[in-house]
Amino acid sequence: MKVLVADKFPDIYIQQMKDKKLEVIYQPKLGENDLPEVAKDVDIIIVRSTVVNERTIKDAQNLKLIIRAGSGVNNIDTKAATAKKVYVANCPGKNSIAVAELAIGLMVALDRRIPHNVIDFKNNIWNKAEYSKADGLFGKTFGVIGTGNIGREVAKRAKAFGMKVIGYDLAQTPDTGIEYKQSVEDVVKNSDVISVHLPSNSETKGMFNEKMFDLMKKGTIFINTSRHQVINEDDLIKAVQEKGIKVGIDVFADEPERKDGTVSSKLQNISNVYVTHHIGASTEQAQNAVAEETVRIITEYVEKNNVINAVNKF
């Protein structure tokens, strides 16, 4: 059985698959348009961020299973896979702590303007008076939009900062220390810091638009480590410029698929917008946990013909 790994994957887990007598094709720099040719005769595809489109799925004659080495599956054409009776599985919850750590890191960085501090220092500028104006976080209200695995981990860390945590989710999880509100709007207008942890779908697309930003307090810290589709970037920029909202995001529109090179975004020259390189899940701890789960899914499928964490049915 052939397994194509189309994104970076820990060596130890590549070897584990080989030890199970699987033929592993490891090409971590493949892009969306490279996949159709390389995947023609493979049985299993493993990806992190690489897009698996309809053409790849249709052209892969032996394809039986696609595994997203992560939680969301928005980079996989699940509809096309289901039509061809190809299973799509994911690894939910395995990178939650890593993403939560980044979200909290962005919050602290924005409050203290850490990147600005560092850049000025490297440019021989000393401006202690300016950078001594941070508000501080203790006692502030932290709003979590989406209290799944990641949202709950973020909430734990916000509480450790002495913050009051409020949140919204259709499925409310008890005993989390989160004070649930009746709507996203209720959370947004009552928070000093807002962290978004939502999937990309028809209900969440463009959720954070001009109307939602108008509800925020001036100077609100707004963090998104989920999906860029939930934000209208033009409205976000307007809110930054007119209301002093501070923004930390790990995802943005037209993000490059390749792993290195140049990048262009309308967010680049906007002050108080910090953008990281879609690295929320990219810690060694998280990648090992995700890889271990991926190997478990493959083992269960190969040995028992059972698909763990399948997100589609047919």
C-alpha positions in Angstrom: 0.0 0.0 0.0 1.4 3.4 -1.0 1.2 6.4 1.3 2.0 9.9 0.0 3.1 12.4 2.7 2.8 15.9 1.1 3.8 18.1 4.0 6.5 18.1 6.6 6.2 15.1 8.9 8.5 13.9 11.7 11.1 11.3 10.6 10.4 8.9 13.4 6.8 8.6 12.2 7.8 8.2 8.6 9.9 5.2 9.8 7.0 3.8 11.8 4.9 3.6 8.6 7.8 2.0 6.7 8.1 -0.5 9.6 4.5 -1.5 8.9 5.6 -2.5 5.3 4.0 0.6 3.8 5.6 2.2 0.8 6.0 5.8 1.8 6.5 8.7 -0.7 7.7 11.7 1.3 7.6 14.9 -0.6 6.9 17.7 1.9 7.3 20.6 -0.6 4.4 19.6 -2.9 1.8 22.2 -3.7 -1.8 21.9 -4.8 -1.0 21.7 -8.5 1.8 19.1 -8.0 -0.4 16.6 -6.2 -2.5 15.2 -9.2 0.5 13.7 -10.9 2.3 12.4 -7.8 -0.8 11.0 -6.2 -2.0 9.0 -9.3 -1.3 5.6 -7.9 -1.3 6.1 -4.1 -3.7 4.6 -1.6 -3.4 7.2 1.2 -2.6 10.9 1.1 -1.4 12.8 4.2 -1.4 16.6 4.2 -1.2 19.4 6.7 -1.8 22.7 4.7 -1.5 21.4 1.1 -4.7 21.6 -0.8 -6.2 18.3 -2.0 -8.6 19.4 -4.8 -11.1 17.6 -6.9 -8.7 16.9 -9.7 -6.3 15.2 -7.4 -9.0 13.0 -6.0 -10.5 12.1 -9.4 -7.1 11.3 -10.9 -5.9 9.1 -8.0 -7.0 5.7 -9.2 -6.2 3.8 -6.0 -7.0 6.5 -3.4 -9.0 5.2 -0.4 -8.1 7.6 2.4 -7.0 11.2 2.9 -5.7 12.3 6.3 -5.5 15.9 7.4 -2.6 15.9 9.9 -4.5 18.6 11.9 -8.0 19.4 12.9 -9.8 21.4 10.1 -10.3 19.8 6.7 -11.1 22.9 4.7 -8.1 22.3 2.5 -9.6 19.0 1.3 -12.4 18.7 -1.2 -14.5 16.5 1.0 -17.4 16.5 -1.3 -15.3 15.2 -4.2 -13.8 12.5 -1.9 -17.3 11.4 -0.7 -18.5 11.2 -4.2 -15.6 8.8 -5.0 -16.0 6.9 -1.7 -12.7 8.1 -0.4 -12.6 8.6 3.4 -11.4 11.9 4.8 -10.1 11.8 8.4 -8.5 14.3 10.7 -6.6 14.6 14.1 -8.8 16.7 16.3 -7.5 18.2 19.5 -3.9 17.2 19.0 -2.6 20.7 18.3 -4.9 22.6 20.6 -2.3 23.6 23.2 0.1 24.8 20.5 -2.5 27.1 18.9 -3.6 28.3 22.4 0.0 29.2 23.2 0.3 31.3 20.1 -3.0 33.1 20.7 -1.9 34.1 24.2 1.5 35.1 22.9 -0.1 37.4 20.4 -2.2 38.9 23.1 0.9 39.7 25.2 2.8 40.9 22.2 0.0 43.4 21.3 -0.5 44.7 24.8 3.3 45.4 25.2 4.0 46.0 21.5 6.9 43.6 21.7 7.6 43.4 17.9 7.7 47.2 17.7 10.1 47.3 20.7 12.4 44.8 19.1 12.4 46.5 15.6 13.1 49.9 17.1 16.0 48.5 19.1 17.5 46.8 16.1 17.2 50.1 14.2 19.1 52.0 17.0 16.0 53.7 18.3 15.4 54.0 22.1 11.9 55.0 23.0 11.2 53.8 26.5 8.6 56.6 27.2 6.5 55.4 24.2 6.7 51.7 25.1 5.8 52.2 28.8 2.2 52.9 27.9 0.8 49.3 27.9 -2.6 48.8 29.6 -1.8 45.4 31.2 -4.1 42.3 31.2 -4.9 41.5 34.8 -8.6 41.9 35.5 -9.6 42.4 31.9 -12.3 40.5 30.2 -11.2 37.8 27.7 -13.8 36.7 25.1 -13.6 33.3 23.4 -15.6 32.8 20.2 -15.8 29.1 19.7 -15.1 27.0 22.8 -14.0 23.7 21.2 -10.7 22.0 22.1 -8.6 25.1 21.2 -10.9 27.7 22.7 -11.0 25.9 26.0 -7.2 25.7 26.2 -7.0 29.4 25.4 -9.6 30.1 28.2 -7.5 28.2 30.7 -4.4 30.3 29.9 -6.4 33.6 30.0 -7.7 32.7 33.5 -4.1 32.1 34.6 -3.5 35.8 33.7 -6.2 36.8 36.2 -8.7 37.6 33.4 -12.4 37.1 33.4 -13.3 34.7 30.6 -16.6 34.9 28.7 -17.5 33.0 25.6 -20.0 31.9 23.0 -20.5 28.5 21.3 -23.5 26.7 20.0 -22.4 23.7 22.1 -21.7 25.0 25.5 -19.2 22.9 27.5 -19.9 22.9 31.3 -17.2 23.2 34.0 -14.8 25.2 32.0 -14.8 28.4 34.0 -16.2 30.2 31.0 -19.2 32.5 31.5 -21.3 31.8 28.4 -23.2 34.6 26.6 -26.3 34.3 24.4 -24.6 35.6 21.2 -21.3 36.5 19.6 -22.4 40.1 19.8 -22.7 39.9 23.6 -19.2 38.6 23.9 -17.7 41.1 21.5 -19.2 44.2 23.1 -18.2 43.1 26.6 -14.6 42.0 26.0 -11.2 43.7 26.2 -9.6 40.9 24.3 -11.3 38.6 21.8 -9.9 35.4 20.5 -11.6 33.6 17.6 -11.6 29.8 17.2 -14.2 29.0 14.5 -14.4 26.7 11.5 -14.8 28.2 8.0 -18.4 27.6 6.7 -21.4 29.5 5.3 -22.4 30.7 8.8 -19.0 32.0 9.8 -17.8 33.5 6.5 -17.3 37.2 7.0 -18.8 37.1 10.5 -16.3 39.8 11.7 -17.4 42.6 9.5 -18.0 46.4 10.0 -21.1 45.8 12.1 -19.2 43.4 14.5 -16.1 45.7 14.7 -18.4 48.6 15.6 -19.5 46.8 18.7 -16.0 46.5 20.0 -14.5 48.8 22.6 -11.8 51.2 21.4 -8.4 49.5 21.7 -9.8 46.0 21.9 -7.2 43.3 21.2 -8.5 41.0 18.5 -6.9 37.6 17.8 -7.7 35.1 15.1 -5.8 31.8 14.9 -8.6 29.9 13.1 -9.6 30.6 9.5 -9.1 33.9 7.5 -12.6 33.5 6.0 -14.3 34.6 9.2 -12.9 38.1 8.8 -13.6 40.8 6.3 -10.1 42.3 6.0 -11.2 45.7 4.6 -13.5 46.2 7.6 -10.8 45.0 10.0 -8.3 47.6 8.6 -11.0 50.3 9.0 -11.5 49.3 12.6 -7.8 49.4 13.3 -7.4 52.8 11.8 -10.6 54.3 13.3 -11.0 52.6 16.7 -7.4 51.7 17.5 -8.2 48.0 17.6 -5.0 45.9 18.0 -4.9 42.8 15.8 -2.9 39.5 16.0 -3.6 36.9 13.3 -2.1 33.7 12.2 -4.1 33.4 9.0 -4.9 35.9 6.2 -6.5 36.1 2.7 -4.3 34.9 -0.3 -1.8 33.3 2.0 1.0 31.6 0.0 0.7 27.9 -0.3 4.4 27.4 -0.7 6.6 27.1 2.4 9.0 30.0 1.6 9.4 32.9 -0.8 7.8 36.3 -0.9 4.4 37.5 0.4 2.1 40.4 -0.2 -0.9 41.4 1.8 -2.9 44.6 2.4 -2.2 44.0 6.1 1.5 44.5 5.9 1.7 48.2 6.3 -1.1 48.6 8.9 0.3 49.6 12.3 -0.7 47.4 15.3 -1.5 44.4 13.1 0.8 41.5 13.9 0.7 38.6 11.4 2.4 35.3 12.0 3.2 32.7 9.3 0.2 30.3 9.9 2.3 28.5 12.6 -0.3 28.0 15.3 0.1 24.2 15.2 3.8 24.3 14.4 5.5 23.2 17.6 7.4 20.0 17.9 5.1 18.8 20.6 2.0 19.4 18.5 3.5 17.9 15.3 4.5 14.7 17.1 1.1 14.4 18.7 -0.6 14.9 15.3 1.8 12.5 13.6 1.2 9.8 16.2 -2.5 10.1 15.6 -2.0 9.9 11.9 -0.1 6.7 12.2 -2.8 5.3 14.5 -5.5 6.1 11.9 -3.5 4.4 9.1 -2.8 1.3 11.3 -6.4 1.0 12.2 -7.4 1.3 8.6 -4.8 -1.2 7.2 -5.2 -3.8 9.9 -9.0 -3.5 10.6 -10.4 -1.6 7.7 -11.8 0.9 10.1 -11.4 4.7 9.7 -10.9 6.6 12.9 -12.0 10.3 13.0 -13.7 10.0 9.6 -15.5 13.3 8.7 -17.5 11.9 5.8 -19.9 9.0 5.2 -21.1 7.2 2.1 
